[in-house]
Amino acid sequence: MTTVHTASTTVDTPTGPLNALVHVPDLPGPLPGVVMVDGSGDGTADDWGGWPERVAALGAVVLTHDKPGCGGSPGDWTTQTLEDRAHEALSAAAVLRRRAEVAGPVGLLGVSQGGWVSLSAAKLAPDQVGFIVSLSGPGVSPARQDRVRIARDLRAEGRAEAETAEALAWLDERARLLTDGRPVAEVLELQNSLSDRPWYATTTRYFDTEAGLGFLARIIDFDAEAILPHVRCPVLALFGAADPLVPVAEGVAAFATGLPENPANGLAVFPDADHGLFIAPPTPGTDRTAQLAPGFLTLLRGFLAARKSG
C-alpha cells in the first residue's frame, strides 16, 4: 500500500487564506498535481473521506482546502458564484505548481458541483488547467439538475402526478424569477406562501432560507453546455448509472457532444454506481475503497499516468 504524506499549507483568495493540505505519495516522479474541488455544502481540507489518499496513491500530488467559512477559514461560501469558486480552484492549482514534488501538469478533480467549477476554471484560464476529472459532474445546468433530482424524489415518495406537476411548475417559476433577477426575499416570500402544499418540504429542501436561495440565485443560470466547447484540456467524465442526483444520460450526451475532439478525453458510466461511484452503502468493517465501482480506480490511474508528461 502506497504511503501518503500530508503537509499543511494555505490558498490565498480574496476572502483571505484558506487552510489547505497537500497529500504526497511515496512514488517516483515526475507526478501531476490534482486539486480536489468540492461539491455543494460545507467542506474542509481534512473531511474528504479518504479521497485525497486514494487519488494520491494512484500517482498524483493532491491538494484539498477549506471552503470559505469552513474549518476556521475566513469568508462565506454561500455568498460565492461558481466563477468565484473557479478562481479559488485556480489559486489552489498555483500552490501545487510551486511545490517541488509536482513536475507534471496540474489538473482539477471536481466532485458533483465541483465539476461545474472545474469546467468554468478551464474556460477562464486554459493555460492553468492541465486536465479535468469530472466525478458525477452534471454536465447540464443547475436548474435542470435540480429539477430532475426533485422529480425523482417526489415520485419516490409516491406523490400523485398532479402534485408532482404542481411542484415542478413552481420550480420552473422559481428558476425564471431568480434568473430574471427578482429579489431573493421576494421569491422566498412567494415560496413560503406554498408551505401548505404536500410537496413543499421536498421541493424546497436546501433552498428554504434567504441564504440558501441566494446561493441558488447566484448559480442557477450557469450554462455547462455552453462552456464545454471552450474546454481544451483533457477531460475524464465519470458517472454512476444509479446516481439519483444527476440526469446521467443527459450529462453523458452533453460531454460527448460538447467537448472539442481530443483523443485524451474519456467518458465512462459505471453500472450500479451511485453519486460517489460506490456500488454499496457504507458497511461497518468494510473498506470504503473496496466498495468503489469495479474499474474506476484503474481507469483513473491510467488517466493520471498519461498526464505525467503533460
Backbone torsions as a table, in degrees:
resi	resn	phi	psi	omega
1	MET	NA	132.0	-177.1
2	THR	-70.9	129.1	175.4
3	THR	-77.8	135.5	178.6
4	VAL	-120.7	123.3	178.9
5	HIS	-96.4	144.5	-177.4
6	THR	-121.2	135.4	177.8
7	ALA	-132.2	146.5	179.9
8	SER	-85.5	147.2	174.2
9	THR	-155.6	-170.7	176.0
10	THR	-137.6	158.3	174.8
11	VAL	-117.9	119.1	-179.7
12	ASP	-76.4	130.5	178.7
13	THR	-139.2	167.6	179.0
14	PRO	-59.1	-25.7	179.7
15	THR	-90.1	-1.2	-179.2
16	GLY	121.3	175.4	-177.9
17	PRO	-73.4	129.8	177.4
18	LEU	-95.4	134.1	175.7
19	ASN	-60.6	138.5	-177.9
20	ALA	-144.0	159.3	176.1
21	LEU	-128.7	139.4	174.1
22	VAL	-110.6	127.7	-176.1
23	HIS	-109.9	114.0	-173.1
24	VAL	-115.7	120.5	-179.8
25	PRO	-83.4	153.8	172.8
26	ASP	-80.4	75.4	-179.1
27	LEU	-136.8	149.6	177.8
28	PRO	-67.8	142.2	179.4
29	GLY	-92.8	-172.4	0.2
30	PRO	-73.5	147.6	-179.0
31	LEU	-117.1	142.3	173.3
32	PRO	-72.7	162.5	174.7
33	GLY	-104.6	147.4	178.8
34	VAL	-132.9	122.5	170.8
35	VAL	-94.4	123.1	175.7
36	MET	-81.5	122.9	-177.7
37	VAL	-108.8	114.1	-171.7
38	ASP	-69.8	160.7	175.6
39	GLY	-85.3	-150.4	-176.0
40	SER	-78.1	161.4	177.4
41	GLY	86.4	-174.7	179.1
42	ASP	-64.2	156.8	177.8
43	GLY	-164.1	138.4	178.3
44	THR	-126.8	163.3	-177.0
45	ALA	-62.7	-28.7	-173.2
46	ASP	-108.0	18.1	-177.0
47	ASP	-127.5	61.9	-178.3
48	TRP	-114.1	8.6	174.7
49	GLY	58.8	36.8	177.0
50	GLY	88.3	-5.2	-177.4
51	TRP	-62.8	-44.6	-179.7
52	PRO	-59.1	-40.7	180.0
53	GLU	-67.0	-40.1	178.1
54	ARG	-60.6	-48.4	-176.5
55	VAL	-68.1	-41.9	179.4
56	ALA	-60.6	-41.8	-178.8
57	ALA	-64.7	-19.6	177.6
58	LEU	-80.4	-12.4	177.1
59	GLY	120.3	52.0	178.7
60	ALA	-155.6	153.2	169.5
61	VAL	-92.1	122.9	-168.5
62	VAL	-113.3	136.6	175.0
63	LEU	-117.2	132.6	171.1
64	THR	-122.3	150.9	180.0
65	HIS	-146.0	159.4	174.9
66	ASP	-65.1	150.6	162.6
67	LYS	-78.6	154.1	177.1
68	PRO	-55.3	131.2	179.5
69	GLY	86.5	1.8	-179.7
70	CYS	-117.4	150.2	175.2
71	GLY	61.4	22.5	-178.8
72	GLY	88.2	0.8	177.4
73	SER	-83.3	150.1	-177.8
74	PRO	-74.2	164.1	174.6
75	GLY	101.2	-169.1	-178.1
76	ASP	-154.3	107.3	-175.6
77	TRP	-63.9	-23.4	-178.0
78	THR	-69.9	-12.3	177.7
79	THR	-95.2	2.2	-175.9
80	GLN	-87.3	156.9	165.3
81	THR	-98.6	169.9	175.5
82	LEU	-66.1	-30.5	176.4
83	GLU	-68.0	-37.9	174.0
84	ASP	-57.4	-45.2	-180.0
85	ARG	-65.8	-33.3	177.8
86	ALA	-64.7	-43.8	177.0
87	HIS	-62.1	-36.5	177.1
88	GLU	-61.8	-44.5	178.8
89	ALA	-63.7	-37.7	177.9
90	LEU	-65.7	-37.9	176.6
91	SER	-64.5	-39.0	177.6
92	ALA	-65.5	-39.1	177.6
93	ALA	-62.7	-37.0	178.5
94	ALA	-63.6	-36.1	176.8
95	VAL	-61.3	-44.6	179.9
96	LEU	-65.3	-38.3	-179.1
97	ARG	-63.1	-24.1	179.3
98	ARG	-85.7	-6.3	-179.0
99	ARG	-80.4	136.9	-179.2
100	ALA	-64.2	-27.3	-177.1
101	GLU	-73.8	-14.9	-176.3
102	VAL	-102.2	115.4	179.0
103	ALA	-121.3	-5.4	177.7
104	GLY	-104.5	-169.0	178.6
105	PRO	-69.3	159.6	176.9
106	VAL	-111.7	127.4	-179.5
107	GLY	-124.0	-178.8	-177.9
108	LEU	-120.5	133.4	172.5
109	LEU	-110.9	102.8	-176.0
110	GLY	-98.2	125.7	-179.8
111	VAL	-101.9	123.0	177.8
112	SER	56.7	-118.2	178.6
113	GLN	-56.4	-28.0	176.5
114	GLY	-61.5	-21.1	174.4
115	GLY	-65.6	-42.5	175.4
116	TRP	-60.5	-44.1	-178.9
117	VAL	-60.2	-43.2	-178.4
118	SER	-64.5	-42.9	177.2
119	LEU	-61.5	-43.2	179.5
120	SER	-61.0	-42.6	179.9
121	ALA	-63.2	-40.3	-179.5
122	ALA	-66.0	-32.5	176.2
123	LYS	-74.5	-40.6	-178.1
124	LEU	-65.8	-39.3	-174.3
125	ALA	-142.7	74.0	-174.7
126	PRO	-60.1	-26.2	-179.7
127	ASP	-80.6	-6.7	-177.3
128	GLN	-108.4	-5.1	179.4
129	VAL	-117.3	108.9	-175.5
130	GLY	-77.5	-26.9	179.6
131	PHE	-170.2	166.1	177.6
132	ILE	-133.0	136.0	164.6
133	VAL	-113.6	116.3	179.3
134	SER	-102.9	108.9	-177.7
135	LEU	-102.5	102.7	-176.8
136	SER	62.1	27.7	172.4
137	GLY	-71.7	127.8	-169.1
138	PRO	-57.8	-39.2	-176.7
139	GLY	79.0	-10.4	175.8
140	VAL	-119.8	-179.8	-176.4
141	SER	-72.4	156.8	174.4
142	PRO	-56.3	-39.0	-179.7
143	ALA	-62.6	-43.9	-179.8
144	ARG	-67.7	-44.3	-179.4
145	GLN	-61.2	-43.7	-179.0
146	ASP	-66.3	-37.8	-179.8
147	ARG	-63.3	-44.1	-179.9
148	VAL	-65.6	-43.6	179.8
149	ARG	-59.7	-47.7	-176.0
150	ILE	-69.8	-37.8	176.9
151	ALA	-59.7	-41.7	177.9
152	ARG	-64.0	-42.9	-179.6
153	ASP	-61.9	-43.6	-178.8
154	LEU	-63.8	-42.4	-179.7
155	ARG	-69.5	-34.4	176.9
156	ALA	-65.3	-28.3	177.0
157	GLU	-78.7	-8.1	-179.5
158	GLY	82.0	22.8	179.3
159	ARG	-64.3	144.9	175.9
160	ALA	-64.7	153.5	-178.6
161	GLU	-59.3	-36.3	179.7
162	ALA	-64.8	-40.2	177.8
163	GLU	-65.8	-43.5	178.9
164	THR	-62.4	-42.2	179.2
165	ALA	-62.2	-41.0	179.2
166	GLU	-65.3	-41.4	179.3
167	ALA	-63.2	-44.6	-179.2
168	LEU	-68.7	-32.1	175.9
169	ALA	-63.2	-39.2	176.7
170	TRP	-66.6	-41.1	177.4
171	LEU	-57.2	-44.7	179.5
172	ASP	-63.5	-40.9	179.5
173	GLU	-67.4	-41.6	178.5
174	ARG	-61.9	-43.1	178.5
175	ALA	-62.3	-41.0	179.5
176	ARG	-64.0	-44.9	-178.8
177	LEU	-63.1	-45.2	-179.2
178	LEU	-67.2	-40.4	178.5
179	THR	-64.8	-34.2	178.7
180	ASP	-76.9	-5.3	177.0
181	GLY	88.5	17.2	177.3
182	ARG	-63.2	143.4	-179.9
183	PRO	-55.5	137.2	-178.2
184	VAL	-59.1	-40.9	-179.7
185	ALA	-60.5	-36.2	179.4
186	GLU	-69.5	-42.1	178.7
187	VAL	-66.1	-38.8	178.6
188	LEU	-64.1	-38.4	178.1
189	GLU	-63.1	-42.9	176.9
190	LEU	-62.2	-42.4	-179.5
191	GLN	-64.3	-42.8	-179.7
192	ASN	-63.4	-25.6	178.9
193	SER	-68.7	-11.2	179.8
194	LEU	-101.3	12.5	-171.9
195	SER	-64.9	-14.1	178.1
196	ASP	-86.2	-5.1	-179.3
197	ARG	-73.6	144.1	-177.6
198	PRO	-66.1	-21.1	-178.5
199	TRP	-94.3	0.1	-169.3
200	TYR	-58.4	-51.2	-174.3
201	ALA	-61.3	-44.2	-179.3
202	THR	-67.2	-39.2	-174.5
203	THR	-75.7	-28.7	-175.3
204	THR	-103.8	-0.9	-179.3
205	ARG	-52.9	135.7	-177.3
206	TYR	81.5	-23.0	-175.0
207	PHE	-128.3	45.1	-177.6
208	ASP	-111.2	13.5	174.6
209	THR	-127.8	165.9	179.9
210	GLU	-65.1	-37.3	178.7
211	ALA	-66.0	-46.0	-179.5
212	GLY	-64.9	-43.8	179.7
213	LEU	-69.3	-32.6	176.8
214	GLY	-64.6	-39.3	176.7
215	PHE	-63.8	-44.0	177.7
216	LEU	-58.9	-40.9	-179.7
217	ALA	-60.5	-32.8	-177.2
218	ARG	-80.1	-15.1	-178.0
219	ILE	-117.4	-11.1	-166.0
220	ILE	-64.9	-28.0	-177.6
221	ASP	-93.2	11.6	176.8
222	PHE	-63.4	128.3	-175.1
223	ASP	-112.6	89.8	-177.8
224	ALA	-60.4	-39.7	-176.5
225	GLU	-67.3	-26.7	176.5
226	ALA	-77.3	-24.9	-178.6
227	ILE	-84.1	-34.5	-174.9
228	LEU	-50.2	-43.4	-179.3
229	PRO	-63.4	-14.9	-178.4
230	HIS	-96.8	1.3	-178.1
231	VAL	-91.5	108.9	-172.6
232	ARG	-96.3	-16.4	-177.9
233	CYS	-79.7	163.9	175.0
234	PRO	-60.7	138.8	-179.1
235	VAL	-128.6	130.5	171.7
236	LEU	-113.0	109.3	-177.8
237	ALA	-104.0	123.1	-173.5
238	LEU	-124.1	136.6	-178.6
239	PHE	-134.7	154.1	170.0
240	GLY	-102.2	130.2	-176.4
241	ALA	-64.0	-24.9	-179.0
242	ALA	-101.7	20.6	179.8
243	ASP	-66.0	118.9	-179.6
244	PRO	-85.5	-5.0	-172.6
245	LEU	-104.2	-16.9	-171.4
246	VAL	-126.2	139.1	172.6
247	PRO	-75.2	89.3	-168.9
248	VAL	-59.4	-48.7	-177.6
249	ALA	-60.2	-41.3	178.6
250	GLU	-67.0	-38.8	178.9
251	GLY	-65.4	-43.4	177.8
252	VAL	-59.6	-45.5	179.9
253	ALA	-62.6	-39.3	-179.2
254	ALA	-63.0	-46.9	179.4
255	PHE	-67.5	-42.1	-175.8
256	ALA	-64.6	-36.7	-176.7
257	THR	-99.0	-21.4	-173.1
258	GLY	-89.3	-33.8	-177.6
259	LEU	-72.2	145.9	171.9
260	PRO	-61.2	151.1	178.5
261	GLU	-61.7	130.6	-179.7
262	ASN	-156.7	117.5	-178.1
263	PRO	-62.9	-15.2	179.4
264	ALA	-84.5	-9.8	179.4
265	ASN	-70.4	154.0	175.9
266	GLY	-142.8	152.8	-178.7
267	LEU	-148.1	128.8	-179.2
268	ALA	-146.6	144.4	173.1
269	VAL	-121.1	124.5	-175.8
270	PHE	-98.2	121.5	-179.2
271	PRO	-57.4	138.8	173.9
272	ASP	67.3	3.7	-177.5
273	ALA	-87.0	146.5	-178.1
274	ASP	-94.1	-162.1	-176.2
275	HIS	-62.9	-29.3	178.3
276	GLY	-95.7	9.0	-176.8
277	LEU	65.7	26.0	172.1
278	PHE	-95.3	148.3	-178.8
279	ILE	-105.8	4.5	178.2
280	ALA	-153.1	153.2	177.3
281	PRO	-72.4	161.4	178.0
282	PRO	-56.0	135.5	-179.8
283	THR	-128.7	126.4	179.0
284	PRO	-53.2	131.3	178.5
285	GLY	86.2	-4.0	179.8
286	THR	-106.7	128.0	178.0
287	ASP	-63.0	124.8	-177.1
288	ARG	-62.3	-32.8	179.4
289	THR	-60.2	-34.9	179.9
290	ALA	-69.0	-14.0	-179.3
291	GLN	-96.9	2.6	175.5
292	LEU	-70.5	155.2	-179.3
293	ALA	-56.6	133.2	177.7
294	PRO	-56.3	133.0	178.4
295	GLY	92.4	-16.5	-176.7
296	PHE	-63.2	-52.2	-177.0
297	LEU	-64.6	-37.0	178.0
298	THR	-63.1	-43.3	179.1
299	LEU	-63.7	-44.7	-179.6
300	LEU	-66.8	-38.1	177.3
301	ARG	-59.8	-44.4	179.6
302	GLY	-64.9	-40.3	178.8
303	PHE	-63.2	-43.5	179.5
304	LEU	-67.7	-38.8	179.0
305	ALA	-61.2	-37.2	178.9
306	ALA	-69.7	-17.4	-179.9
307	ARG	-87.9	-9.1	-175.5
308	LYS	-56.6	-37.5	-178.6
309	SER	-92.2	3.2	-179.6
310	GLY	90.4	NA	NA
